[in-house]
Amino acid sequence: MSTAGTGALDGGEPERGPERPGGLLDVLGVASVVLDTTGRIVLWSPQAESLFGYTAHEALGQYAARLMVHERHLELVKELFATVMSTGQSWAGGFPVRHKDGSTRLVEFRNMRLLDVRGDVYALGLAADQSTVRRLEQDVALSERMVHQAPIGLAVLDTGLRFVSVNPALDRLSGLPAARLEGRTPREVLPLLDADTLEETARGVLGTGEPVIDRTVVGRTPADPDTDHTWALSLYRLEDSSGNVLGVALSLDDITAQHRAFVQVEAARRRLAVIADATSRIGTTLELERTACELADVAVPVLADVAAVDLLDAVLDGRRSTLTPTQPAVIRALAVRPDDGGDAVRAADTPGGIARYAPDRLVTECVRTGEAVLVRHVTDEDLPRIARSAEAAELLKRAGLHSYLAVPLIARGEVLGALDLKRTGNPVPFDEDDVLLARELAARAAVQIDNARWYQNARNTALTLQRSLLPSSPPETTGLEVASRYQPAGAAGEIGGDWFDVIPVAGGKTALVVGDVMGSGINAAATMGLLRTATITLASLDLDPAALLERLDKATSALDDSIATCVYAVYDPKLRQCRIASAGHLPPVRVRPGRPPELLCLPTGVPLGVGDVDFSAVTVPFEPGDELVLYTDGLVETRSHSLDERLDLLLSVLDAPARPLEEVCDVLLDRLYDAESHDDVAVLIARAGELP
C-alpha cells in the first residue's frame, strides 16, 4: 500500500513520502551500461551482469562492441554509436548480443547521450531481453483490446475508490462519459445505486484480497433513470509483482433480462408448488366448510395475508344465481384465514353468517361478471368498495390493507362465490402472476366445493327422508320404558335403511323392532319405509313373531332385489316374558340386575327377501328391571376388529349399574360407534317396569 505524508504541497496535493518500488522494471530486468567516448565500459549494473553474463570486473574497461557484438555486426555498431554521440539523438531497437556462454540473444536497446557537470560526454544504454519486452507488449495490447471491446463494464478504482479508468461498455451502462467518472467515487457519480454496499464491499476486497464474484446489485443509472436494472458485480484486488496494492478492478454485467427470466421461472415454480400443495390439501373430505377452510389455508400466507372464501347463498340452497347490475350479492362466508382476530379479520364476514354486498362492491362485481377484480394499490377511495360497511372499511384501513384481489369460484360453468384476498403485512402488491395463481387455486377448489355442496344437499335429502320414516318419539306402552337412537352414516350415498319401532299390540303387549335394509342411499331408505309400514300393519294382527317375519319376508320378496335383516320381539307384561324371532339379525342383549349381560341365543334365520323359509321364535323371561338391547350391525362392526371382539366390548359397556336409558344410548354410541363408519346405526333399549 502506498503511504501518504502528513504535510501538503502548495498546490493542494497531499505530500507523499517514499513508496515501495513497482515491479515492472524487475519483470523487464532492465540493464544499465555507460560507455565513454571511446566505447569502453565505465559503468555496469547488476542487471547487465544477469543479462549478458559478464561480471562488472570482467566488463569494466572493456571495449563494449568487441565484448558483446559479433564481428559481422561490429561496423554497424560503431556507426550507430558515433551517430548517437555526435548528434545527441537517441537510438532504440533490437539487436543480437553475444552472451558470455557463447549464445546469441536478441536484446531491446535504448541508447542516449549523457553529459556530466564537467562537460564530459558518455553514452547510456538501457537494455532488456527482447522476448520479455515483446511478451509484455503483447499482454498489454491484448488487455487493452479485451477491455475496450468487452461487452461488460470494466473499471479500475484506486485505493481511495476513485475511478482511474473505465471501458466504453461501462460508459454505456452508466450513461456517463469516462471524463465524468475518472477521479470520482461511485457514490458521487452513481447515486441511484446502493453506493454504501458497493464501497463497503470494495474496501473489503482491498483489505483481504478475497475477490467478490457475481454479487447481484439492483438500481438505476443515468443511462436509464426510470427503470430498475440488475447487474452482476465482481471485484478483484490489483497488485503488482512486488505485492503493492494498486486498487480494485471492477466488472459490471447487466443481467436484467436473465434476472427477469429467473424471476419468472421462480414464480412459475412457486405457482406449481402452491398448486401441487392445493391439490393434496383441498378436498380431503366432502364437508363444505372444511373444503373452504382448506382453500383459505393454502392461500395464507403464500398468496395473501388474509383470505376469505364466500359462497352465494342461493348457490348453497341449490339455486342458480344470476345477478343484474342493480342487484346486491347475498353471500355466506364459509372460511376466513388467519383466525387471529386482527383488524383485517374482524373486517371480514364471520364464517356461517350471511351478508349483503351492494351492487357497487368489488366482490359483487366479481361474482356478477365471473372475472377477477384486482386493485393493485388500494387507496382510501377504494376501501368502501372493498368492505361491506363503513366500520369494516375503517378496520381495513387500520390493518394497513394496500392491495386487494378477488377471483370467482366457478365450477361447471356456474359462479359459486369468490376467493377474497388481501395484503396487509406483505409489502408487495398483487400482480398478474398472483392473479393467475389465484385463478388456478380457485378453479381447482371450486370443483371440490361444488362436489361438497351437492354432496351436502344429497345427504340432507337422504337424512330428511330417513328421519321422516322413523318414529319421532316412542308411544306410551304398558309397563315398559323405552329409549332409542339413530346415527346416520358419514356419507350421503351411505345413508342406509336402518330402522326401529315401538308398536302397541292388543292385550297391553308391546312389539319392539329393529331392522336393517341391505344397501344404502335413498332407495334403501325408501325400502325401509315400506317394510316399517308393513311391520306396523302386521303387528296389529297380533301375530306370533315367527309368523310375522314369514309374512314380512313375502312382502320383501315382492320388492325388486331387496334384502333386510330384522329382529322382532313382543313383550307381554302380564306373563313377564318376551317372545323373539330373528331374520338374519345380530342377537339382542338381555341385561338383568345382578347378572352379567348376555347375548340371547336365538335361531338366526335368514334375511328377509330370501323367500320360502320358515322362522322360529323363542320365549325368554323378562322381569321388572330387565333390559333388552336391540341394535344394528353399524354399532359393532368395524374393518379393524373381529365381530366377537366388538360384541365382547358391547357386553362390557352394558355391564354397569342401572342408569337412565337415555344415558345408556349415549354411552353405547360414544364407546362403540366409529365416526368414520360407512354404515348407519339404530339402537333400541327397553326396560321392564312394575305393573301398577
Secondary structure, DSSP 4 states (H G I P E B T S, - for coil): ---EEEEE-TTSPEEE---PPPSHHHHHT-EEEEE-TTSBEEEE-HHHHHHH---HHHHTTSBHHHHHS-GGGHHHHHHHHHHHHHH---EEEEEEEE-TTS-EEEEEEEEEEEE-TT--EEEEEEEEEHHHHHHHHHHHHHHHHHHHH-SSEEEEE-TTS-EEEE-HHHHHHHTS-HHHHBTS-HHHH-TTS-HHHHHHHHHHHHHH---EEEEEEEE--TTSTTS-EEEEEEEEEEE-TT--EEEEEEEEEE-HHHHHHHHHHHHHHHHHHHHHHHHHHTTSSS-HHHHHHHHHHHHTTTT-SEEEEEEEHHHHTT------TTPPEEEEEEEEE--S--HHHHHSPPTT-EEEE-TTSHHHHHHHHT--EEESS--TTTHHHHSSSHHHHHHHHHHT--EEEEEEEEETTEEEEEEEEEESS--SPP-HHHHHHHHHHHHHHHHHHHHHHHHHHHHHHHHHHHHHHS-SSPPP-TTEEEEEEEE--SSGGG-EEEEEEEEEEGGGEEEEEEEEEEEESHHHHHHHHHHHHHHHHHHTTT--HHHHHHHHHHHHHTSTT--EEEEEEEEETTTTEEEEEEESPPPPEEE-TTS--EE--------BTS-S----EEEEE--TT-EEEEE-GGGT--SSS-HHHHHHHHHHHH-SS---HHHHHHHHHHHH--TT-SS-EEEEEEEE----
